[in-house]
Amino acid sequence: MYHFCVHLRNYWRYDMRKDKIVEQVRKNRERLFAQFDYNIKKFSDFILEAQMKEKRKIITLKEMRSKEKK
């Protein structure tokens, strides 16, 4: 009889807190939000303004839902 299971030592002991990529993402997130005084409104306004400067068509959730109904 075979037991199909995941061995704990293979997968579950991997600690994401020590991952270099995760550390870099967290550091960049901290730097970015510090730039906007940890104010989500200022950050979202910045993102929307940057999107407008790109001059690409921005599809809203409302537009996506209306396309799904068709």
C-alpha positions in Angstrom: 0.0 0.0 0.0 1.4 3.4 -1.0 0.8 6.5 1.0 0.6 9.7 -1.1 1.4 12.7 1.0 3.6 15.6 1.2 6.6 15.2 3.5 6.8 18.2 5.8 10.6 18.5 5.4 10.2 19.0 1.7 7.6 21.8 1.5 6.3 23.2 4.7 9.6 24.2 6.4 10.4 26.8 3.7 10.4 30.1 5.5 9.3 33.0 3.3 10.4 35.5 5.9 14.0 34.7 4.9 13.5 34.7 1.1 15.6 37.4 -0.7 12.8 38.3 -3.2 10.2 38.6 -0.5 12.5 40.8 1.6 13.2 43.0 -1.5 9.4 43.3 -2.2 8.7 44.3 1.4 11.6 46.9 1.3 10.3 48.4 -1.9 6.7 48.5 -0.6 7.9 50.2 2.6 9.9 52.8 0.6 7.0 53.4 -1.8 4.4 53.9 1.0 6.8 56.1 3.0 7.0 58.3 -0.1 3.2 58.9 0.3 3.2 59.3 4.1 1.5 55.9 4.4 -1.7 57.5 2.9 -3.5 55.1 0.6 -5.5 58.0 -0.9 -2.3 59.8 -2.0 -0.9 56.6 -3.4 -4.0 55.7 -5.4 -4.1 59.2 -6.8 -0.5 58.9 -7.9 -1.3 55.6 -9.6 -4.3 57.0 -11.4 -2.3 60.0 -12.5 0.5 57.8 -13.8 -2.0 55.7 -15.7 -3.4 58.8 -17.3 0.0 60.0 -18.4 0.5 56.6 -20.2 -2.4 57.6 -22.6 -3.5 54.0 -22.7 -7.2 53.0 -22.5 -8.0 52.1 -18.9 -10.8 49.6 -18.7 -12.9 50.0 -15.6 -14.7 47.3 -13.7 -18.0 48.7 -14.9 -16.9 48.3 -18.5 -15.7 44.8 -17.9 -19.0 43.7 -16.4 -21.0 45.2 -19.2 -18.8 43.2 -21.7 -19.5 40.0 -19.8 -23.2 40.4 -20.0 -23.1 40.6 -23.8 
